[in-house]
């Protein structure tokens, strides 16, 4: 497999972003996540903070509309720019890890794609969010539910497939079972097995 694309979907608090970064390091390839925001900000008149505000956000139906295929929704346009960015990288033959962005669906036709979904036990996710964001248990739980609801709406709006549905991914794994490092080890082993199988 001369080209490798790793798509990482994740529940909030599962450590998905950290796992994606670790996989990128182990395979010596770039990871596209926050970097997309900086790239898009450079191409538009928006600041990185403004792009972040609309990043992976479903558009408000009441005030947005499409005319001849073009949307007046900032959310839609930023999403399309991100989809186009990862598509262009894939078509250019680049190897990379991408976090979210409906990448398991948008890049589904690339044989080099390995699509992963990272989930976790709620108590473990709450503990992680409490530590990182300095929240109490109730605040952390509400924050997780709000973030995942937003991701689900975004994903299901931009694709015909359902976020978190195991049939959509090559492998779903609960990071609470092995911990972050153990999960990265297991995923690296799986991906290397996929590479080996593709090269036979």
C-alpha positions as CSV (number, residue, x, y, z in Angstrom):
1,X,0.0,0.0,0.0
2,X,2.0,3.0,-1.3
3,X,-0.6,5.4,-0.1
4,X,-2.2,5.3,3.4
5,X,-5.2,7.4,4.6
6,X,-6.4,6.9,8.1
7,X,-9.8,8.4,9.0
8,X,-10.5,8.8,12.7
9,X,-14.1,9.4,13.8
10,X,-14.5,9.9,17.6
11,X,-16.8,10.4,20.5
12,X,-15.9,13.5,22.5
13,X,-13.7,12.6,25.5
14,X,-12.6,9.3,24.0
15,X,-9.1,10.6,23.2
16,X,-9.7,10.3,19.5
17,X,-7.6,13.3,18.5
18,X,-4.6,12.2,20.7
19,X,-4.9,8.7,19.2
20,X,-4.9,10.2,15.6
21,X,-1.8,12.3,16.4
22,X,0.0,9.2,17.8
23,X,-0.9,7.1,14.7
24,X,0.4,9.9,12.4
25,X,3.7,10.0,14.3
26,X,4.1,6.2,14.2
27,X,3.5,6.0,10.5
28,X,5.4,9.2,9.7
29,X,2.6,11.0,8.0
30,X,0.8,14.3,8.6
31,X,-2.4,14.7,10.6
32,X,-5.2,17.0,9.3
33,X,-7.4,18.4,12.1
34,X,-6.8,21.9,13.4
35,X,-4.4,22.4,10.5
36,X,-7.4,22.6,8.2
37,X,-8.7,25.6,10.1
38,X,-5.5,27.5,9.6
39,X,-5.4,26.6,5.9
40,X,-9.0,27.7,5.3
41,X,-8.5,30.9,7.3
42,X,-5.6,31.8,5.0
43,X,-7.8,31.3,1.9
44,X,-10.7,33.3,3.2
45,X,-11.3,36.6,4.9
46,X,-12.1,34.8,8.2
47,X,-9.7,34.5,11.2
48,X,-8.8,31.1,12.6
49,X,-11.1,31.8,15.5
50,X,-14.0,32.5,13.2
51,X,-13.4,29.4,11.2
52,X,-13.2,27.4,14.5
53,X,-16.6,28.8,15.4
54,X,-18.2,27.3,12.3
55,X,-16.0,24.2,12.2
56,X,-17.9,20.8,12.2
57,X,-21.1,22.8,12.9
58,X,-24.5,22.0,11.2
59,X,-26.0,25.0,9.4
60,X,-29.1,26.7,10.9
61,X,-31.9,25.7,8.5
62,X,-34.0,28.9,9.1
63,X,-31.6,31.4,7.8
64,X,-29.7,29.5,5.1
65,X,-30.6,28.4,1.6
66,X,-29.0,27.2,-1.6
67,X,-29.2,29.0,-5.0
68,X,-28.0,27.1,-8.1
69,X,-26.0,24.8,-5.9
70,X,-24.3,27.5,-3.9
71,X,-25.1,28.1,-0.2
72,X,-25.3,31.3,1.7
73,X,-24.3,29.3,4.9
74,X,-20.8,29.9,6.2
75,X,-21.1,26.5,7.9
76,X,-21.8,24.8,4.6
77,X,-19.0,26.6,2.7
78,X,-16.4,25.9,5.4
79,X,-17.4,22.2,5.4
80,X,-17.1,22.0,1.6
81,X,-13.7,23.6,1.7
82,X,-12.5,21.0,4.2
83,X,-14.0,18.1,2.2
84,X,-12.3,19.5,-0.9
85,X,-9.0,19.9,0.9
86,X,-8.8,16.3,2.0
87,X,-10.1,15.1,-1.3
88,X,-7.3,17.0,-3.2
89,X,-4.7,15.5,-0.8
90,X,-6.0,12.0,-1.4
91,X,-6.2,12.5,-5.2
92,X,-2.6,13.8,-5.2
93,X,-1.5,10.4,-3.7
94,X,-0.6,11.8,-0.3
95,X,-0.7,9.7,2.9
96,X,-2.2,11.3,6.0
97,X,-4.4,11.0,9.0
98,X,-7.6,13.0,9.1
99,X,-9.8,13.6,12.2
100,X,-13.5,13.8,11.6
101,X,-14.7,15.8,8.6
102,X,-17.0,12.9,7.4
103,X,-13.7,11.6,6.0
104,X,-14.8,7.9,6.3
105,X,-17.6,8.8,3.8
106,X,-16.0,11.5,1.7
107,X,-13.0,9.3,0.9
108,X,-14.8,6.0,0.9
109,X,-13.8,5.3,-2.7
110,X,-10.0,5.3,-2.0
111,X,-8.8,1.7,-1.5
112,X,-6.0,3.0,0.8
113,X,-8.5,4.3,3.3
114,X,-8.6,2.7,6.8
115,X,-11.6,4.1,8.7
116,X,-11.6,4.0,12.5
117,X,-14.1,5.1,15.1
118,X,-13.0,5.7,18.7
119,X,-15.6,5.5,21.4
120,X,-15.4,5.2,25.2
121,X,-17.3,4.5,28.4
122,X,-19.1,7.5,29.7
123,X,-17.5,7.5,33.1
124,X,-14.0,7.4,31.5
125,X,-14.9,10.2,29.1
126,X,-16.3,12.3,31.9
127,X,-13.1,11.8,33.9
128,X,-10.9,12.8,31.0
129,X,-13.0,15.9,30.2
130,X,-13.0,16.9,33.9
131,X,-9.2,16.8,34.0
132,X,-8.6,18.5,30.6
133,X,-11.3,21.3,30.9
134,X,-11.3,21.6,34.7
135,X,-15.1,20.9,34.9
136,X,-17.1,19.1,37.5
137,X,-18.8,15.8,36.7
138,X,-22.2,17.3,35.7
139,X,-20.6,20.0,33.5
140,X,-18.4,17.4,31.8
141,X,-21.3,15.1,31.1
142,X,-23.4,17.9,29.6
143,X,-20.4,19.1,27.5
144,X,-19.8,15.6,26.1
145,X,-23.4,15.1,25.2
146,X,-23.6,18.6,23.5
147,X,-20.4,18.0,21.5
148,X,-21.5,14.5,20.3
149,X,-24.9,15.8,19.4
150,X,-23.3,18.5,17.3
151,X,-21.0,16.0,15.6
152,X,-23.8,13.7,14.8
153,X,-26.0,16.4,13.3
154,X,-23.0,17.7,11.2
155,X,-22.1,14.2,9.9
156,X,-25.7,13.1,9.2
157,X,-26.4,16.4,7.4
158,X,-23.3,16.1,5.1
159,X,-23.6,12.4,4.3
160,X,-26.4,9.9,3.9
161,X,-24.8,7.6,6.5
162,X,-25.1,7.7,10.3
163,X,-22.3,8.9,12.6
164,X,-21.1,6.2,14.9
165,X,-22.8,3.3,13.0
166,X,-20.3,0.5,13.2
167,X,-21.0,-0.6,9.6
168,X,-19.6,2.7,8.4
169,X,-16.1,2.0,9.7
170,X,-13.4,-0.7,9.2
171,X,-12.9,-0.8,13.0
172,X,-14.5,0.6,16.1
173,X,-12.6,0.5,19.3
174,X,-13.4,1.4,22.9
175,X,-10.4,3.4,24.2
176,X,-11.5,2.9,27.8
177,X,-10.5,-0.8,27.6
178,X,-6.8,-0.5,26.8
179,X,-6.2,3.1,27.6
180,X,-4.8,5.6,25.0
181,X,-1.4,4.0,24.5
182,X,-2.8,0.5,24.4
183,X,-5.5,1.6,21.9
184,X,-2.8,3.2,19.7
185,X,-0.8,0.0,19.8
186,X,-3.8,-2.1,18.8
187,X,-4.7,0.2,16.0
188,X,-1.1,0.3,14.7
189,X,-1.1,-3.5,14.6
190,X,-4.4,-3.6,12.7
191,X,-3.3,-0.9,10.2
192,X,0.1,-2.7,9.5
193,X,-1.9,-5.9,8.9
194,X,-4.0,-4.1,6.4
195,X,-1.0,-2.7,4.6
196,X,0.6,-6.2,4.5
197,X,-2.6,-7.7,3.1
198,X,-2.9,-5.0,0.5
199,X,0.7,-5.7,-0.7
200,X,0.2,-9.4,-1.2
